[in-house]
Amino acid sequence: MKNKRVLVLTALLIACMIAACGNAKTETNNTETNISETNTTESGSVQTKTIVFPDRFEHLSSMTEEKLANYFKDRGEEHYSDLSVEDGLLKMSVTEEQIEYWKEYTIGQLEKQESVLTAVSPKYIADFNEKHDTISVYYDAMMSSDDAFNYVGRAAMFCAMYQLFDGAEDFSISLYVYNLDTGKLVTGGNLEEDDVSYDNTEWGLSYTLSEEEAEKLTGADIQKYDVIRAKSTFIDGMSVIDILQQSGGNDYKYLYLDESNTVVMAVDENQKSNYLENMVRYLEGIKSQFEKLGDGYEITWNDEFSALDLYFDSSLSKQEQTNYLNYTETLCMLCQLLSGDGESYYIDIRIHDSSTGALVSEGNTVDGITFNIGDK
């Protein structure tokens, strides 16, 4: 099972927004596009600079020059000396004091934007270099591509704004995504020039640690906690991490994949108890969802999570049959490990035809299981 995540925002959307210039303004042959003017004028005793917002910035912000002008006006007319649209480009005249206001404003907006990350998990972190042309984010595989887009899209806009007010002739945005759990790079590069995208393959690589890397990450500290080692017969380690985080969140001390593709998770007693409670609740939710798919559909397990029975018929697609088996088997495995010694588990699995009640197939987590109900 592969729960594929692709950071489409960087590979397609953000890059297109930055690079695209295919609107009505292409009729204007304007040599000022993509530059920030630094010519100065004297207005009484006050010196001003003119900032030109290129087409690329308007695409990045998803605002026309008129909407962009209104955006700045809404912040207060005292924060610029002049604001105009010339040759299809927004121009702003500002004093040094006003420039400092806008730089502080963008930094404040970047700090507020971090709430998009922390709303998913308070553990997530964003960082920027001094020039604000590089965004570094630290999160885990639980972060959805939608949430990533919401964060990076706005953060890139404010970073570009900062660069223009800071005197850069043009702006450039690079993004680096790091695995919060291991510190390893998932993907990174310039949003216009590089393929800054990922799926479960990149996440799996960033979670996989050699023995030496694991020792460097955890040291002797891991010995203070209960260590859970989970390796499924049916799905790969990254898919186990997907299910683990979906069902129980990311409140653990350490999480990584060893070189045998075994999930290694270290938790304290409170975290262990919470994970077990959350996973049982998640398992109950899948059971309830499954029962609504057809008459007689049912998933049952025993108190030790060592016996799993699924009842369905041929109206359930082959993919759904596999998905429900994988999810429930993995959750029973994790529940058994959390409530046991953390290393060993065994589950008997039986598949029944819900329309007749007949046993179709049986197997276990050592030998696996094969079954055939219908041809869908």
Secondary structure, DSSP 8 states (H G I E B T S, - for coil): -------HIIIIIHHHHHH---SGGGGS--TTTT-----EEEETTEEEEEEEE-HHHHHHHT--HHHHHHHHHHH-GGG-SEEEEETTEEEEEE-HHHHHHHHHHHHHHHHHHHHHHHHH-TT-EEEE-TTS-EEEEEE-TTS-HHHHHHHHHHHHHHHHHHHHHTT-SS---EEEEEETTT--EEEEEETTTS-----HHHHHHHHB--HHHHHHHHGGGGGGSEEEEE--SSS-HHHHHHHHHHHH-S--SEEEE-TTS-EEEEE-HHHHHHHHHHHHHHHHHHHHHHHTTSTT-EEEE-TTS-EEEEEE-TTS-HHHHHHHHHHHHHHHHHHHHHHTTSS----EEEEEETTT--EEEEEETTTB--------
